[in-house]
Amino acid sequence: MTLISRIKHKYAGAFAAALVMMSAGLDSWASAAVADGMSEPARRLVEQCAGATDLRRYDDLVRKGDELARLGRADGSEAEELTGVSFSLRGKVNRRDTSDMSPTVIRLETRFPELFSAGEYEAAGYVAKALSLYYHFMGPDYSQASAYAFKALDCYRRAGLDEGEIEALSALASIYFSKNDASGFNYALESYRKAKKTGRELSVYVPASNMANYMFNQGKYREALEYLSEAAAIARDSHMDSEQSYINSFYGDIYSGMNRREEAERYYLKSIESDSVSNKYDRIYSRICYAIFLMRHGRGGDALRQLLTAENMSSDYRVLPFRIQIYNLLSLIYEERGDYRTSLDYYRRGSELRDTIFSREKEREFTLLGLRYKVSEEQRKNAEQGMELMRKNRLLVGIAASVVLLLLALLGGFFYYRKRMRDYRDIVARHLETAETERRLREQLEKALADRKESAAQRAPGLSDDRRQEMFASLEKLMNEEKAYRQTDLSLEKAAAMLKTNRTYLSQIVNECTEGSFSTYINSFRLQEAIELLSDPENDEPLKNVGLEVGFSSPSNFYSLFRQKVGVSPSVFRSNVRNIKNDNKNSQFDNQD
């Protein structure tokens, strides 16, 4: 397979799964809700959410999810409420909503452990699946996406939901495919085999699509064509018109790989013509596929037009992985044209974006998650075999199997604990080393703002550079010198009143100067001071008091945001700070001796 083909199919399975995998198994989830004690009205809403997902009506999915959340609040059922919130989030992710989803994500992340601990495995599975989908397509953060996909898989298995298990395995296959990691084939194969056993066509669509993608990347075009034809038949029978663009572009790829050029181009053109009924991902993907085909056959000008269109669309829809791919292809085209300056610029932009998504820490965590799953799978299989032996050999074999499993678990736990402690110490040490750098960078922010020039078309009329910079400098002074962020009730309106301006004007200034929301801006000051306080080994202030002191309104919010930014909990951070300080003191004493 050529380099271009490998680049092109790096992300193909991901969005195919995102659009369809939610429909697989929702009917069985709705029936399982009876056993879980879900109310009759809530059960009907879950069924309606399933129908909206099957028909790709994501606006309806958001609306019905919100309705289910309101019903859960009225009934005092948090499981029902969070189920509705999860469905709503899935709808927003699939339609690429531009609203701020982070408060919803933080809430679901905070409540997931409690649902799991309470044995609400079905609701916990909904939550984990929604979070996995969010991190897969809105981050993207593949380590987080796979972590929640594994959690969803565990929840569905505990709840006995076979359709949910198929969906979680398909999600993992899709995530690994997005990373161009061939080991995801095992998840695709397992989900396909399980789906075929159910006899339900919609359950087979995503696994068949994933299998087609993996077969294609292995150069097995005829096998890929068989799996794709199976998925296409399901889409046709189920009237999944929005999938035709993706399916046609994939047919084009396969026929191109088989050197059937005329058939390939016919399918590529059909995929582009299906834009009116296609989702945002497929609109971009069909053009990328066609552009690669055109490049392969020496039609660089036509390919360039398709890629520039795809670049604009990917920017509008916030599709980061496709932008990496587009930048790489544009770099190749401009290099062939002899425009090395433009080629180098696109190459640099693609490399910077790739470094943002695939950091070393995320890659390491992603690998660890895969290893943990394999270990857990082996333990699960061993447990099943142990149960069979116990039935045959009664007490003696059962005791022996239990001892072996216990020893393996203890050994694995011991090494895992040591590894986790080393990771925690590395994280804390890194934050201690960079704390001073972060403070210097914040001091340089005001100077950097003065050098920053925005396009006049991107700014609202009436907002001059001088006035904007003056107001932001006043806001920085309010935070750095007066520590206004320590006020737990600090809001955009209150801050605007302090600066004698209005909330709309202040919000616009914060968004333009920080490229983030007001709450994100305020919380960055709170987290920075919290890190400084916890970096003092002599500080014995209770953790919840530290959070309140720097301005967080609740301990749970403080713990969640701290872990999200630093990578470890506040308590682990503090204990590792003290250990590192003690190690440094002991090292100094040893050197003196």
C-alpha positions as CSV (number, residue, x, y, z in Angstrom):
1,M,0.0,0.0,0.0
2,T,1.2,3.5,-0.8
3,L,2.0,6.1,1.8
4,I,-1.0,8.2,0.6
5,S,-3.3,5.3,1.2
6,R,-2.1,4.7,4.7
7,I,-2.6,8.4,5.5
8,K,-6.0,8.5,4.0
9,H,-7.5,5.6,5.9
10,K,-6.0,6.6,9.3
11,Y,-9.3,8.1,10.3
12,A,-11.9,6.4,8.1
13,G,-13.3,4.0,10.6
14,A,-13.6,6.5,13.4
15,F,-16.3,8.7,12.0
16,A,-18.2,5.8,10.5
17,A,-18.5,4.3,13.9
18,A,-19.4,7.6,15.5
19,L,-22.4,8.0,13.3
20,V,-23.9,4.6,13.6
21,M,-22.6,2.7,16.6
22,M,-24.9,4.5,19.0
23,S,-27.9,2.9,17.3
24,A,-26.6,-0.7,17.9
25,G,-28.2,-2.1,20.9
26,L,-30.4,0.8,22.0
27,D,-33.5,-1.4,21.7
28,S,-32.1,-3.9,24.2
29,W,-31.0,-1.1,26.5
30,A,-34.5,0.2,26.6
31,S,-35.8,-3.2,27.6
32,A,-33.1,-3.6,30.1
33,A,-34.2,-0.4,31.7
34,V,-37.2,-2.2,33.1
35,A,-35.0,-4.5,35.2
36,D,-33.1,-1.5,36.4
37,G,-36.2,0.1,37.8
38,M,-36.5,2.9,35.2
39,S,-39.9,4.5,35.2
40,E,-42.3,3.9,32.3
41,P,-42.1,7.5,30.9
42,A,-38.3,7.4,31.1
43,R,-38.2,4.1,29.3
44,R,-40.3,5.6,26.5
45,L,-37.9,8.5,26.2
46,V,-34.9,6.1,26.0
47,E,-36.7,4.4,23.1
48,Q,-37.3,7.7,21.4
49,C,-33.6,8.6,21.8
50,A,-32.8,5.2,20.2
51,G,-35.1,6.0,17.3
52,A,-33.6,9.5,16.8
53,T,-30.1,8.0,16.8
54,D,-31.1,5.3,14.2
55,L,-32.5,8.0,11.9
56,R,-29.5,10.3,12.4
57,R,-31.8,13.0,13.8
58,Y,-29.4,14.5,16.2
59,D,-31.5,17.6,17.0
60,D,-34.3,15.2,18.1
61,L,-31.7,13.3,20.1
62,V,-30.6,16.4,22.0
63,R,-34.2,17.5,22.6
64,K,-35.3,14.0,23.9
65,G,-32.1,13.7,26.0
66,D,-32.8,17.0,27.6
67,E,-36.4,15.9,28.2
68,L,-35.2,12.7,29.9
69,A,-32.8,14.7,32.1
70,R,-35.7,17.0,33.2
71,L,-37.8,14.0,34.0
72,G,-35.1,12.4,36.0
73,R,-34.6,15.6,38.1
74,A,-38.4,15.8,38.7
75,D,-38.5,12.2,39.8
76,G,-35.4,12.5,41.9
77,S,-33.6,9.8,39.9
78,E,-30.0,10.8,39.2
79,A,-29.5,7.7,37.0
80,E,-32.3,8.8,34.7
81,E,-31.1,12.4,34.7
82,L,-27.5,11.5,33.8
83,T,-28.8,9.1,31.1
84,G,-30.6,12.0,29.5
85,V,-27.6,14.3,29.8
86,S,-25.5,11.6,28.2
87,F,-27.8,11.2,25.2
88,S,-28.0,15.0,24.8
89,L,-24.2,15.2,24.8
90,R,-23.9,12.5,22.2
91,G,-26.3,14.4,19.9
92,K,-24.3,17.6,20.3
93,V,-21.0,15.8,19.5
94,N,-22.4,14.2,16.4
95,R,-23.8,17.4,15.0
96,R,-20.6,19.2,16.0
97,D,-22.3,21.7,18.3
98,T,-20.1,24.8,18.8
99,S,-21.4,25.4,22.4
100,D,-19.2,24.9,25.4
101,M,-19.7,21.2,26.4
102,S,-17.0,21.2,29.1
103,P,-19.4,21.8,32.1
104,T,-21.4,18.8,31.0
105,V,-18.3,16.7,30.5
106,I,-16.9,17.7,34.0
107,R,-20.2,16.8,35.6
108,L,-20.4,13.4,33.9
109,E,-16.8,12.7,34.8
110,T,-17.5,13.6,38.4
111,R,-20.7,11.5,38.7
112,F,-19.5,8.4,36.9
113,P,-17.6,6.9,39.8
114,E,-20.7,7.3,42.1
115,L,-23.0,5.6,39.6
116,F,-20.5,2.8,39.2
117,S,-20.1,2.4,43.0
118,A,-23.9,2.3,43.4
119,G,-24.2,-0.5,40.9
120,E,-26.0,1.6,38.3
121,Y,-24.1,-0.1,35.6
122,E,-26.4,0.7,32.7
123,A,-26.5,4.4,33.5
124,A,-22.8,4.4,34.1
125,G,-22.4,2.8,30.6
126,Y,-24.3,5.5,29.0
127,V,-22.2,8.1,30.7
128,A,-18.9,6.4,29.8
129,K,-19.9,6.0,26.2
130,A,-20.9,9.7,25.9
131,L,-17.5,10.7,27.4
132,S,-15.6,8.4,25.1
133,L,-17.4,9.8,22.0
134,Y,-16.7,13.4,23.2
135,Y,-12.9,12.8,23.7
136,H,-12.7,10.9,20.5
137,F,-14.1,13.6,18.2
138,M,-14.1,16.9,20.1
139,G,-10.6,16.6,21.7
140,P,-9.4,14.6,20.2
141,D,-7.8,12.8,23.2
142,Y,-7.5,9.2,22.3
143,S,-6.1,8.1,25.7
144,Q,-9.2,9.6,27.4
145,A,-11.5,8.2,24.7
146,S,-10.2,4.7,25.0
147,A,-10.2,4.9,28.9
148,Y,-13.9,5.6,28.9
149,A,-14.6,3.1,26.1
150,F,-13.0,0.4,28.4
151,K,-15.1,1.7,31.3
152,A,-18.3,1.5,29.1
153,L,-17.3,-2.1,28.1
154,D,-16.9,-3.1,31.8
155,C,-20.3,-1.5,32.7
156,Y,-22.2,-3.1,29.9
157,R,-20.7,-6.5,30.8
158,R,-21.7,-6.1,34.4
159,A,-25.2,-5.1,33.3
160,G,-25.4,-8.0,30.9
161,L,-26.0,-5.8,27.9
162,D,-24.6,-7.7,24.9
163,E,-25.5,-4.9,22.4
164,G,-23.7,-2.4,24.6
165,E,-20.6,-4.6,24.7
166,I,-20.6,-4.8,20.9
167,E,-20.9,-1.0,20.8
168,A,-18.0,-0.5,23.2
169,L,-15.7,-3.0,21.3
170,S,-16.6,-1.2,18.1
171,A,-15.7,2.2,19.7
172,L,-12.3,0.8,20.7
173,A,-11.7,-0.5,17.2
174,S,-12.6,2.9,15.8
175,I,-10.3,4.7,18.3
176,Y,-7.3,2.5,17.5
177,F,-8.0,3.0,13.8
178,S,-7.9,6.7,14.3
179,K,-4.4,6.3,15.7
180,N,-3.4,4.0,12.8
181,D,-2.8,1.3,15.4
182,A,-3.3,-2.2,13.8
183,S,-3.8,-3.9,17.2
184,G,-7.3,-2.5,17.1
185,F,-8.2,-5.2,14.6
186,N,-8.8,-7.6,17.5
187,Y,-11.5,-5.4,18.9
188,A,-13.1,-5.1,15.4
189,L,-13.1,-8.8,14.9
190,E,-14.5,-9.6,18.4
191,S,-17.3,-7.0,17.9
192,Y,-18.1,-8.4,14.5
193,R,-18.4,-12.0,15.7
194,K,-20.6,-11.0,18.7
195,A,-22.8,-8.8,16.4
196,K,-23.3,-11.7,13.9
197,K,-24.5,-13.9,16.8
198,T,-27.3,-11.4,17.7
199,G,-28.9,-11.6,14.3
200,R,-29.7,-7.9,14.4
201,E,-28.6,-6.1,11.3
202,L,-28.0,-2.7,12.9
203,S,-25.6,-4.3,15.3
204,V,-23.6,-5.6,12.4
205,Y,-23.2,-2.3,10.5
206,V,-20.4,-0.7,12.5
207,P,-18.4,-3.9,13.1
208,A,-18.6,-4.7,9.4
209,S,-17.5,-1.2,8.5
210,N,-14.6,-1.4,10.9
211,M,-13.6,-4.8,9.4
212,A,-13.7,-3.4,5.9
213,N,-11.3,-0.6,7.0
214,Y,-8.8,-2.9,8.6
215,M,-8.9,-5.3,5.6
216,F,-8.3,-2.3,3.3
217,N,-5.3,-1.2,5.3
218,Q,-3.8,-4.7,5.0
219,G,-4.2,-4.6,1.2
220,K,-6.9,-7.3,1.2
221,Y,-9.2,-5.4,-1.1
222,R,-11.6,-8.3,-1.9
223,E,-12.2,-9.0,1.7
224,A,-12.7,-5.3,2.3
225,L,-15.2,-5.2,-0.5
226,E,-17.2,-8.1,1.0
227,Y,-17.4,-6.4,4.5
228,L,-18.3,-3.0,2.9
229,S,-21.0,-4.6,0.7
230,E,-22.5,-6.2,3.8
231,A,-22.5,-2.8,5.6
232,A,-23.9,-1.1,2.5
233,A,-26.8,-3.6,2.3
234,I,-27.7,-2.9,5.9
235,A,-27.6,0.9,5.3
236,R,-29.8,0.5,2.2
237,D,-32.3,-1.7,4.0
238,S,-32.4,0.6,7.0
239,H,-32.8,3.8,4.8
240,M,-29.6,5.2,6.2
241,D,-29.3,7.8,3.4
242,S,-26.8,9.9,5.4
243,E,-24.3,7.1,5.1
244,Q,-24.2,7.0,1.3
245,S,-21.4,9.5,1.0
246,Y,-19.1,7.5,3.3
247,I,-20.0,4.2,1.6
248,N,-19.5,5.6,-1.9
249,S,-16.1,7.1,-1.1
250,F,-15.0,3.8,0.5
251,Y,-16.1,1.9,-2.7
252,G,-14.0,4.4,-4.6
253,D,-11.0,3.6,-2.4
254,I,-11.3,-0.1,-2.8
255,Y,-11.8,0.0,-6.6
256,S,-8.8,2.4,-6.8
257,G,-6.7,-0.1,-4.8
258,M,-7.9,-2.8,-7.3
259,N,-6.8,-0.5,-10.2
260,R,-10.3,-0.1,-11.5
261,R,-10.0,3.6,-12.2
262,E,-13.2,4.4,-14.0
263,E,-15.4,2.7,-11.3
264,A,-13.4,4.4,-8.6
265,E,-13.9,7.9,-9.9
266,R,-17.6,7.2,-10.5
267,Y,-18.0,6.3,-6.8
268,Y,-16.0,9.3,-5.7
269,L,-18.2,11.7,-7.7
270,K,-21.3,10.0,-6.2
271,S,-19.9,10.5,-2.7
272,I,-19.5,14.3,-3.3
273,E,-22.9,14.6,-4.8
274,S,-24.4,13.1,-1.6
275,D,-23.3,16.2,0.4
276,S,-26.9,17.4,0.9
277,V,-27.8,14.4,3.1
278,S,-24.4,13.6,4.5
279,N,-23.0,14.4,7.9
280,K,-20.2,16.9,8.4
281,Y,-17.4,14.3,8.7
282,D,-18.4,12.6,5.5
283,R,-18.5,15.9,3.6
284,I,-14.8,16.4,4.4
285,Y,-13.8,12.8,4.1
286,S,-15.3,12.3,0.6
287,R,-13.2,15.2,-0.7
288,I,-10.0,14.0,0.9
289,C,-10.5,10.5,-0.7
290,Y,-11.2,12.0,-4.1
291,A,-8.2,14.4,-3.8
292,I,-5.8,11.5,-3.1
293,F,-7.2,9.6,-6.1
294,L,-6.6,12.7,-8.3
295,M,-3.1,13.2,-6.9
296,R,-2.3,9.5,-7.7
297,H,-3.3,10.1,-11.3
298,G,-1.4,13.3,-11.9
299,R,-4.4,15.7,-11.5
300,G,-2.8,18.0,-8.9
301,G,-4.9,21.1,-9.8
302,D,-8.2,19.3,-9.3
303,A,-6.8,17.7,-6.1
304,L,-5.8,21.1,-4.8
305,R,-9.3,22.5,-5.2
306,Q,-10.8,19.6,-3.3
307,L,-8.3,19.9,-0.5
308,L,-8.8,23.6,0.0
309,T,-12.5,23.1,0.2
310,A,-12.0,20.3,2.7
311,E,-9.6,22.6,4.7
312,N,-12.3,25.3,5.0
313,M,-14.9,22.8,6.0
314,S,-12.6,21.1,8.6
315,S,-11.9,24.5,10.2
316,D,-15.7,25.3,10.3
317,Y,-16.6,21.9,11.8
318,R,-13.6,21.7,14.2
319,V,-12.3,18.4,12.8
320,L,-8.7,18.4,13.9
321,P,-7.5,14.9,12.7
322,F,-8.7,15.6,9.2
323,R,-6.8,19.0,9.3
324,I,-3.6,17.1,9.9
325,Q,-4.3,14.9,6.9
326,I,-5.2,17.8,4.7
327,Y,-2.1,19.7,5.7
328,N,0.1,16.8,4.8
329,L,-1.5,16.4,1.4
330,L,-1.3,20.1,0.6
331,S,2.3,20.0,1.6
332,L,2.9,17.2,-1.0
333,I,1.0,19.1,-3.8
334,Y,2.9,22.4,-3.2
335,E,6.2,20.5,-3.1
336,E,5.5,18.9,-6.5
337,R,4.7,22.4,-7.8
338,G,8.0,23.7,-6.6
339,D,6.4,26.1,-4.1
340,Y,8.6,25.0,-1.2
341,R,7.7,27.9,1.1
342,T,4.0,27.0,1.1
343,S,4.8,23.3,1.2
344,L,7.0,23.8,4.3
345,D,4.3,26.0,5.9
346,Y,1.6,23.3,5.6
347,Y,4.1,20.7,6.8
348,R,4.8,22.7,9.9
349,R,1.2,23.3,10.6
350,G,0.4,19.6,10.3
351,S,3.4,18.7,12.6
352,E,2.3,21.2,15.3
353,L,-1.2,20.0,15.3
354,R,-0.1,16.4,15.4
355,D,2.1,17.2,18.4
356,T,-0.8,18.7,20.1
357,I,-2.9,15.6,19.7
358,F,-0.3,12.9,20.2
359,S,1.7,14.0,23.2
360,R,4.2,11.5,24.8
361,E,2.1,11.3,28.0
362,K,-1.1,10.6,26.1
363,E,0.7,7.9,24.0
364,R,2.0,6.2,27.1
365,E,-1.3,6.3,28.9
366,F,-3.0,4.9,25.7
367,T,-0.6,2.0,25.6
368,L,-1.1,1.3,29.3
369,L,-4.8,1.2,28.9
370,G,-4.5,-1.4,26.1
371,L,-2.2,-3.5,28.2
372,R,-4.6,-3.3,31.2
373,Y,-7.5,-4.4,29.0
374,K,-5.6,-7.4,27.7
375,V,-4.6,-8.3,31.3
376,S,-8.3,-8.0,32.4
377,E,-9.4,-10.0,29.4
378,E,-7.0,-12.8,30.3
379,Q,-8.1,-12.7,33.9
380,R,-11.8,-12.8,32.7
381,K,-11.1,-15.8,30.5
382,N,-9.1,-17.5,33.2
383,A,-11.9,-17.0,35.6
384,E,-14.4,-18.6,33.2
385,Q,-12.1,-21.5,32.7
386,G,-11.7,-21.8,36.4
387,M,-15.4,-21.9,36.9
388,E,-15.7,-24.8,34.3
389,L,-12.9,-26.7,36.1
390,M,-14.6,-26.1,39.4
391,R,-17.8,-27.7,38.1
392,K,-15.9,-30.7,37.0
393,N,-13.5,-31.2,39.8
394,R,-15.4,-29.5,42.6
395,L,-13.6,-28.1,45.6
396,L,-10.0,-29.1,45.0
397,V,-9.6,-27.5,41.5
398,G,-11.6,-24.5,42.6
399,I,-9.2,-23.8,45.5
400,A,-6.1,-24.2,43.2
401,A,-7.5,-21.9,40.6
402,S,-8.4,-19.3,43.2
403,V,-4.9,-19.4,44.6
404,V,-3.3,-18.9,41.2
405,L,-5.6,-16.0,40.3
406,L,-4.9,-14.4,43.7
407,L,-1.2,-14.6,43.2
408,L,-1.4,-13.2,39.7
409,A,-3.6,-10.4,40.9
410,L,-1.2,-9.6,43.8
411,L,1.8,-9.7,41.5
412,G,0.1,-7.5,38.9
413,G,-1.2,-5.1,41.5
414,F,2.3,-4.8,43.0
415,F,4.0,-3.9,39.7
416,Y,1.1,-1.6,38.7
417,Y,1.3,0.2,42.1
418,R,5.0,0.8,41.7
419,K,4.6,2.0,38.1
420,R,1.7,4.3,39.1
421,M,3.8,5.8,42.0
422,R,6.7,6.5,39.7
423,D,4.3,8.2,37.2
424,Y,2.8,10.3,40.0
425,R,6.3,11.4,41.2
426,D,7.3,12.3,37.6
427,I,4.1,14.4,37.1
428,V,4.7,16.3,40.4
429,A,8.4,16.8,39.7
430,R,7.5,18.2,36.3
431,H,5.0,20.6,37.7
432,L,7.5,21.8,40.4
433,E,10.1,22.4,37.7
434,T,7.8,24.3,35.4
435,A,5.9,26.4,38.1
436,E,8.5,29.2,37.9
437,T,8.4,29.1,34.1
438,E,4.6,29.5,34.1
439,R,4.8,32.5,36.4
440,R,7.3,34.2,34.0
441,L,5.1,33.4,31.0
442,R,2.1,35.0,32.8
443,E,4.1,38.2,33.4
444,Q,5.0,38.3,29.7
445,L,1.4,38.0,28.7
446,E,0.7,41.7,28.8
447,K,3.6,42.4,26.6
448,A,2.5,39.7,24.1
449,L,-1.0,41.1,24.0
450,A,0.4,44.4,22.8
451,D,2.2,42.6,19.8
452,R,-0.9,40.6,18.8
453,K,-2.7,41.8,15.7
454,E,-6.2,40.5,14.9
455,S,-7.9,40.8,11.5
456,A,-10.4,43.7,11.5
457,A,-13.0,41.3,10.0
458,Q,-12.9,39.1,13.1
459,R,-13.6,41.9,15.6
460,A,-16.8,43.6,16.4
461,P,-17.0,47.3,15.4
462,G,-16.2,49.8,18.0
463,L,-13.5,47.8,19.9
464,S,-10.2,49.5,19.4
465,D,-6.9,47.7,20.0
466,D,-5.9,50.2,22.7
467,R,-9.2,50.0,24.5
468,R,-9.1,46.2,24.4
469,Q,-5.6,45.9,25.6
470,E,-6.3,48.5,28.4
471,M,-9.3,46.6,29.6
472,F,-7.5,43.2,29.5
473,A,-4.6,44.7,31.4
474,S,-7.0,46.0,34.0
475,L,-8.5,42.5,34.3
476,E,-5.0,41.0,34.7
477,K,-4.3,43.5,37.4
478,L,-7.5,42.6,39.1
479,M,-6.5,38.9,39.1
480,N,-2.8,39.2,39.8
481,E,-2.7,42.0,42.4
482,E,-6.2,42.0,44.0
483,K,-6.7,38.2,43.7
484,A,-10.3,38.7,42.7
485,Y,-10.5,35.1,41.5
486,R,-10.5,34.0,45.2
487,Q,-14.1,35.1,45.4
488,T,-16.1,31.9,45.1
489,D,-19.1,33.8,43.7
490,L,-17.1,35.7,41.1
491,S,-19.0,35.8,37.8
492,L,-18.7,37.5,34.5
493,E,-21.2,40.1,35.5
494,K,-19.5,40.8,38.8
495,A,-16.1,41.1,37.2
496,A,-17.5,43.5,34.6
497,A,-19.0,45.6,37.4
498,M,-15.6,45.8,39.1
499,L,-14.1,47.0,35.9
500,K,-17.0,49.4,35.2
501,T,-17.9,47.8,31.9
502,N,-20.6,45.4,30.6
503,R,-20.5,41.6,30.5
504,T,-20.7,41.3,26.7
505,Y,-17.7,43.5,26.2
506,L,-15.7,41.8,28.9
507,S,-16.6,38.3,27.5
508,Q,-15.5,39.3,24.0
509,I,-12.2,40.6,25.3
510,V,-11.5,37.4,27.3
511,N,-12.4,35.2,24.3
512,E,-10.1,37.2,22.0
513,C,-7.1,37.6,24.3
514,T,-7.1,34.1,25.8
515,E,-9.0,32.0,23.2
516,G,-11.1,30.6,26.0
517,S,-14.1,31.3,28.2
518,F,-14.2,33.5,31.2
519,S,-14.7,30.5,33.6
520,T,-11.6,28.8,32.0
521,Y,-9.6,32.0,32.5
522,I,-10.6,32.4,36.2
523,N,-10.0,28.8,37.0
524,S,-6.5,29.0,35.5
525,F,-5.6,31.5,38.3
526,R,-7.2,29.4,40.9
527,L,-5.4,26.2,39.8
528,Q,-2.1,28.0,39.6
529,E,-2.3,29.3,43.2
530,A,-3.5,25.9,44.4
531,I,-0.4,24.3,42.8
532,E,1.8,26.9,44.5
533,L,0.2,26.2,47.9
534,L,0.4,22.5,47.6
535,S,4.1,22.8,46.4
536,D,5.0,24.1,49.9
537,P,5.8,20.9,52.0
538,E,5.1,22.9,55.2
539,N,1.5,23.7,54.2
540,D,-0.8,21.5,56.2
541,E,-4.1,23.2,55.2
542,P,-6.9,20.7,54.5
543,L,-7.4,20.2,50.8
544,K,-10.9,21.4,50.8
545,N,-9.8,24.6,52.5
546,V,-7.1,25.1,49.9
547,G,-9.8,24.8,47.2
548,L,-12.1,27.3,49.0
549,E,-9.2,29.7,49.7
550,V,-8.3,30.0,46.0
551,G,-11.9,30.5,45.0
552,F,-13.5,27.1,44.1
553,S,-17.1,26.9,45.2
554,S,-17.0,23.2,46.0
555,P,-14.3,20.6,46.8
556,S,-15.5,18.3,44.1
557,N,-15.1,21.0,41.4
558,F,-11.6,21.7,42.7
559,Y,-10.6,18.0,42.8
560,S,-12.0,17.4,39.3
561,L,-10.3,20.4,37.6
562,F,-7.0,19.9,39.5
563,R,-6.8,16.3,38.3
564,Q,-7.8,17.3,34.8
565,K,-5.0,19.9,34.6
566,V,-2.2,18.3,36.6
567,G,-2.9,14.6,36.0
568,V,-3.1,13.5,39.6
569,S,-5.3,14.4,42.6
570,P,-4.4,17.2,45.0
571,S,-3.7,14.7,47.8
572,V,-1.3,12.6,45.6
573,F,0.4,15.8,44.4
574,R,1.0,17.1,48.0
575,S,2.3,13.7,49.2
576,N,4.7,13.5,46.3
577,V,5.9,17.0,46.8
578,R,6.9,16.1,50.4
579,N,8.6,12.9,49.2
580,I,10.6,14.8,46.6
581,K,11.6,17.5,49.1
582,N,12.6,14.9,51.7
583,D,14.6,13.0,49.0
584,N,16.5,16.2,48.1
585,K,17.3,16.9,51.8
586,N,18.5,13.3,52.3
587,S,20.7,13.6,49.2
588,Q,22.2,16.9,50.5
589,F,23.0,15.2,53.9
590,D,24.6,12.2,52.1
591,N,26.8,14.5,50.1
592,Q,27.9,16.3,53.2
593,D,28.8,13.0,54.9
